[in-house]
């Protein structure tokens, strides 16, 4: 018997390209930056993230993620 992978099932398991991007074209919050950096959400880390957002804009998220 010839076993072929179920093509419809295989297509469902592929993550759509739009979901693989960080979406920095939209709103990025200080909390997003803190979490992307692997830090805990603390007042100090939020202040750091707010400064980074002010300096780099939403692209700051892209510098933290691979």
BELZI-V388659 format. One record per residue. N is the residue number from 0. RES is the residue in three letters. SS is DSSP state (hx for helix, st for strand, lp for the rest). PSI is psi in radians with two decimals (* if undefined). OMEGA is omega in degrees with one decimal (* if undefined). Layout:
BEGIN
n/res/ss/psi/omega
N/RES/SS/PSI/OMEGA
N/RES/SS/PSI/OMEGA
END
This chain:
BEGIN
n/res/ss/psi/omega
0/UNK/lp/2.36/180.0
1/UNK/lp/1.99/179.7
2/UNK/lp/2.09/177.3
3/UNK/lp/2.47/178.1
4/UNK/lp/2.51/177.9
5/UNK/lp/1.88/-174.2
6/UNK/hx/-0.64/-179.5
7/UNK/hx/-0.65/178.4
8/UNK/hx/-0.70/179.9
9/UNK/hx/-0.72/-179.9
10/UNK/hx/-0.60/179.6
11/UNK/hx/-0.45/-176.8
12/UNK/hx/-0.13/179.5
13/UNK/lp/2.24/178.7
14/UNK/lp/2.23/178.7
15/UNK/lp/2.51/-177.0
16/UNK/hx/-0.66/-178.0
17/UNK/hx/-0.44/-179.8
18/UNK/hx/-0.16/-178.0
19/UNK/hx/-0.08/-178.9
20/UNK/lp/2.71/-177.9
21/UNK/lp/-0.40/179.9
22/UNK/lp/0.54/-177.7
23/UNK/lp/-0.06/173.5
24/UNK/lp/-0.26/178.7
25/UNK/lp/-2.86/-179.2
26/UNK/lp/2.26/176.1
27/UNK/lp/2.26/-178.7
28/UNK/lp/2.90/176.2
29/UNK/hx/-0.66/178.6
30/UNK/hx/-0.67/177.2
31/UNK/hx/-0.79/-179.0
32/UNK/hx/-0.75/-179.5
33/UNK/hx/-0.82/-178.8
34/UNK/hx/-0.68/179.1
35/UNK/hx/-0.47/179.7
36/UNK/lp/-0.13/179.5
37/UNK/lp/0.22/-179.0
38/UNK/lp/2.86/173.6
39/UNK/lp/2.65/177.2
40/UNK/lp/1.83/177.2
41/UNK/lp/2.84/177.5
42/UNK/hx/-0.67/-179.8
43/UNK/hx/-0.77/-179.6
44/UNK/hx/-0.61/176.4
45/UNK/hx/-0.68/177.3
46/UNK/hx/-0.75/176.7
47/UNK/hx/-0.81/-177.8
48/UNK/hx/-0.67/178.3
49/UNK/hx/-0.69/176.9
50/UNK/hx/-0.74/-180.0
51/UNK/hx/-0.74/177.8
52/UNK/hx/-0.71/179.6
53/UNK/hx/-0.65/-177.5
54/UNK/hx/-0.70/-171.1
55/UNK/hx/-0.25/-176.3
56/UNK/hx/-2.88/-178.0
57/UNK/hx/-0.38/179.2
58/UNK/hx/-0.25/178.3
59/UNK/hx/-0.57/179.1
60/UNK/hx/-0.66/-179.0
61/UNK/hx/-0.54/-178.9
62/UNK/hx/-0.32/-178.5
63/UNK/hx/-0.39/-175.4
64/UNK/lp/2.51/179.1
65/UNK/lp/*/*
END
